[in-house]
Amino acid sequence: MRIHRIALASALLFGSGGAFAADGDLPSAETILDRNVEANGGRAAYEKRHSTCRVEDFEVVNTPIKGTMTTYGQAPDKKYSEIDIPMVGKFRQGSDGQIAWSLSEMAGPKLLEGEERAIALVSGRFNNELYWRELYKRVETVGMEDVDGKPAYIVVRTPKAGKPVTEYFDAATYLTVKGVMKLQTADGEMRAEVFPSDYRKEGGIMVPHKVVTKSAGQERVITLRTFTVNEEAPAGTFDIPDEIQALLKKP
């Protein structure tokens, strides 16, 4: 997930190096994204990580919908997520750098294509914060805006496939504080706003322990329960399910 903060105190935290935009007031997007990596813990800390597992609790506010989400990531590009909602069932999704898929008891198996596939592959790139130059064809600083009363730089990332993503970076810390994206769903295009907060270090990297997502009139809250680094995932975690294998074999 990508979200943003901006840094007015960045010169104090990381020095003044880095190009500034032509208007002379705003740092370039390249500077902001590089400083975000440093604010999160730095390239060396990222490169010490080869796998992660996070377990999160989530709820849809003002509804009885609650559940648990477990996500495994492994270098260079494997990702597997499982959402378990009591009384509803399980939703699974995975990617391996080429194939992206989803599987649920309600919707059945699906090979992700087009924009859905592009988003899944970017998300599935392990330590993707380091590789924005490869994953996006264009990044640009477009302005500033207050988020929760604090100034933030606004950066628009345009991926090689799919719609642009807007991120807000806290001007005093360079941590991501907000993200805005448009997603194509069965009901049409949906605008989603994501607000990460309560950053704490996990395995040397700053990780938000609370994420609020607002879309389609609903608010979802995700709270991090556990986060482990460089522990081997259970055998078969990243295997493509038989139901998806069957779809791959079809003409």
C-alpha distance (Angstrom), angle and dihedral (degrees) to the residues before:
residue distance angle dihedral
M1 . . .
R2 3.72 . .
I3 3.76 126.9 .
H4 3.68 136.6 148.9
R5 3.67 154.7 -117.7
I6 3.73 130.2 166.4
A7 3.70 135.4 -140.1
L8 3.74 127.8 -126.3
A9 3.80 88.6 155.5
S10 3.78 92.5 44.3
A11 3.77 91.3 107.1
L12 3.81 87.8 60.8
L13 3.79 94.1 44.7
F14 3.78 102.2 41.6
G15 3.79 108.1 8.1
S16 3.77 127.8 -104.5
G17 3.79 98.7 -79.9
G18 3.78 117.0 130.1
A19 3.78 138.2 74.1
F20 3.78 120.3 -82.3
A21 3.76 128.1 -143.6
A22 3.76 119.9 -90.9
D23 3.80 91.5 -103.9
G24 3.81 87.5 65.9
D25 3.80 95.0 -130.8
L26 3.79 107.8 76.4
P27 3.81 127.8 58.0
S28 3.78 115.0 -120.2
A29 3.79 117.3 -99.0
E30 3.80 88.4 -114.1
T31 3.80 90.8 57.6
I32 3.81 92.6 47.3
L33 3.80 94.7 48.8
D34 3.81 93.0 46.8
R35 3.80 90.6 49.4
N36 3.80 90.0 48.3
V37 3.81 87.8 59.9
E38 3.81 89.6 51.3
A39 3.82 92.1 46.4
N40 3.78 89.9 52.4
G41 3.81 92.4 54.8
G42 3.79 107.1 -73.7
R43 3.80 136.6 -91.0
A44 3.81 94.0 -77.3
A45 3.81 91.5 57.0
Y46 3.81 91.4 49.0
E47 3.80 91.7 49.2
K48 3.81 91.2 55.4
R49 3.80 88.5 63.8
H50 3.80 118.2 85.7
S51 3.79 99.8 162.1
T52 3.79 139.8 8.4
C53 3.78 138.6 -168.5
R54 3.77 124.1 -163.8
V55 3.79 127.9 -175.0
E56 3.78 116.1 -162.2
D57 3.78 137.9 179.7
F58 3.79 117.3 -140.1
E59 3.75 138.5 -176.7
V60 3.77 138.1 -178.8
V61 3.80 104.8 -127.4
N62 3.83 116.2 -115.2
T63 3.81 92.5 11.3
P64 3.81 133.5 88.8
I65 3.80 90.2 -118.0
K66 3.79 111.2 121.1
G67 3.76 132.8 147.2
T68 3.77 150.9 140.3
M69 3.79 129.0 -90.8
T70 3.81 123.3 -160.2
T71 3.80 119.5 -170.7
Y72 3.80 127.8 -174.1
G73 3.80 123.7 -168.4
Q74 3.79 128.6 -175.1
A75 3.80 132.6 -179.4
P76 2.89 130.8 -69.7
D77 3.80 103.6 14.5
K78 3.81 114.5 -34.0
K79 3.80 121.9 124.1
Y80 3.78 134.2 167.6
S81 3.80 127.7 -179.9
E82 3.78 130.3 -176.2
I83 3.79 124.9 -171.2
D84 3.78 117.5 -166.1
I85 3.81 117.1 -165.5
P86 3.82 114.7 179.8
M87 3.79 113.3 -125.0
V88 3.82 90.1 13.3
G89 3.80 106.7 57.8
K90 3.78 140.5 -129.6
F91 3.76 131.6 -44.4
R92 3.81 119.0 -162.5
Q93 3.78 131.5 -171.7
G94 3.79 133.9 175.0
S95 3.79 145.7 167.7
D96 3.79 137.5 -172.0
G97 3.78 104.5 -169.2
Q98 3.82 93.3 -83.3
I99 3.77 109.3 35.3
A100 3.80 124.4 48.1
W101 3.79 121.6 -175.4
S102 3.79 145.6 165.2
L103 3.79 132.5 -154.1
S104 3.79 130.3 -173.5
E105 3.76 137.7 161.9
M106 3.80 89.9 -121.2
A107 3.81 102.1 43.3
G108 3.80 101.7 24.5
P109 3.83 125.4 -144.8
K110 3.80 121.7 -21.0
L111 3.78 135.8 178.2
L112 3.78 107.9 -142.0
E113 3.77 114.8 -128.4
G114 3.77 138.8 177.0
E115 3.77 115.9 -2.1
E116 3.82 93.8 -2.1
R117 3.80 90.4 55.7
A118 3.80 92.5 45.9
I119 3.81 92.3 52.8
A120 3.80 92.0 46.8
L121 3.81 93.4 50.5
V122 3.80 93.3 49.5
S123 3.80 90.2 48.1
G124 3.79 90.7 46.4
R125 3.81 95.2 54.5
F126 3.80 102.1 107.2
N127 3.81 113.0 -121.2
N128 3.79 87.2 4.7
E129 3.81 90.8 170.7
L130 3.81 86.9 76.8
Y131 3.80 95.3 52.2
W132 3.79 104.6 51.7
R133 3.80 90.5 122.8
E134 3.81 89.5 61.8
L135 3.81 97.4 39.4
Y136 3.81 99.9 47.5
K137 3.78 129.1 52.6
R138 3.79 93.5 -158.2
V139 3.81 138.6 16.0
E140 3.80 125.4 -178.0
T141 3.79 140.1 172.6
V142 3.81 107.8 -126.1
G143 3.81 103.5 176.0
M144 3.78 147.0 -64.7
E145 3.80 133.5 -76.4
D146 3.78 136.7 171.9
V147 3.80 116.3 -106.2
D148 3.80 113.3 -169.2
G149 3.79 88.8 -15.2
K150 3.80 95.7 -52.4
P151 3.83 126.0 105.8
A152 3.79 116.6 -110.1
Y153 3.79 134.5 -176.6
I154 3.78 115.0 -122.1
V155 3.80 115.6 -136.9
V156 3.80 124.6 -177.1
R157 3.79 116.4 -154.5
T158 3.80 117.9 -163.6
P159 3.82 111.9 -160.2
K160 3.77 124.7 -148.5
A161 3.80 87.0 -108.9
G162 3.78 129.0 19.4
K163 3.78 134.9 24.4
P164 3.81 126.3 -39.2
V165 3.81 119.1 -93.8
T166 3.80 121.9 -142.1
E167 3.80 118.1 -147.7
Y168 3.79 133.1 -174.5
F169 3.81 120.9 -148.3
D170 3.80 121.4 -163.3
A171 3.78 108.7 -112.4
A172 3.80 93.2 -139.6
T173 3.81 100.2 44.1
Y174 3.84 108.5 16.6
L175 3.79 88.8 -132.1
T176 3.80 116.4 139.2
V177 3.81 112.2 -102.4
K178 3.79 103.8 167.9
G179 3.77 141.5 14.9
V180 3.80 131.4 -169.0
M181 3.78 124.0 -165.5
K182 3.78 139.9 159.5
L183 3.78 117.8 -132.0
Q184 3.78 129.3 -167.8
T185 3.81 111.4 -129.2
A186 3.79 136.3 170.7
D187 3.81 87.3 -93.9
G188 3.80 94.0 50.7
E189 3.79 133.7 -95.2
M190 3.80 115.3 -13.8
R191 3.79 127.8 -164.1
A192 3.80 115.2 -142.6
E193 3.79 129.0 -169.8
V194 3.80 119.1 -161.4
F195 3.82 124.6 -163.3
P196 3.84 116.9 -171.0
S197 3.81 119.3 -170.0
D198 3.82 145.3 152.0
Y199 3.81 93.8 63.6
R200 3.81 116.8 -162.2
K201 3.79 132.4 166.4
E202 3.79 116.7 -97.7
G203 3.80 116.2 176.8
G204 3.79 90.4 -14.0
I205 3.83 95.1 -52.5
M206 3.80 128.5 100.9
V207 3.80 108.9 -114.0
P208 3.83 126.3 -175.8
H209 3.81 110.7 -121.9
K210 3.78 93.1 -164.2
V211 3.80 128.9 42.6
V212 3.80 124.3 179.3
T213 3.81 118.5 -164.4
K214 3.80 122.7 -167.0
S215 3.78 121.4 -167.3
A216 3.80 139.6 137.6
G217 3.79 91.5 7.1
Q218 3.79 93.1 -56.4
E219 3.78 131.6 109.4
R220 3.79 122.5 -150.5
V221 3.79 124.2 -168.6
I222 3.81 122.0 -158.2
T223 3.81 119.6 -169.0
L224 3.79 122.2 -169.4
R225 3.79 113.3 -124.5
T226 3.81 102.5 174.2
F227 3.81 136.5 -1.5
T228 3.81 122.5 -170.0
V229 3.80 129.4 -176.4
N230 3.82 131.0 -152.1
E231 3.80 95.5 -0.6
E232 3.79 115.3 136.4
A233 3.80 114.4 -107.5
P234 3.81 118.4 -123.7
A235 3.80 113.7 -82.9
G236 3.79 112.2 -83.7
T237 3.81 95.5 17.8
F238 3.79 93.7 129.7
D239 3.82 97.2 35.8
I240 3.79 114.9 122.3
P241 3.86 108.0 -112.9
D242 3.79 119.3 -113.5
E243 3.81 90.8 -113.6
I244 3.80 90.4 58.4
Q245 3.81 92.0 43.4
A246 3.80 87.5 56.9
L247 3.81 90.7 55.1
L248 3.80 90.6 50.0
K249 3.79 90.6 55.4
K250 3.79 93.3 54.9
P251 3.84 117.6 99.2
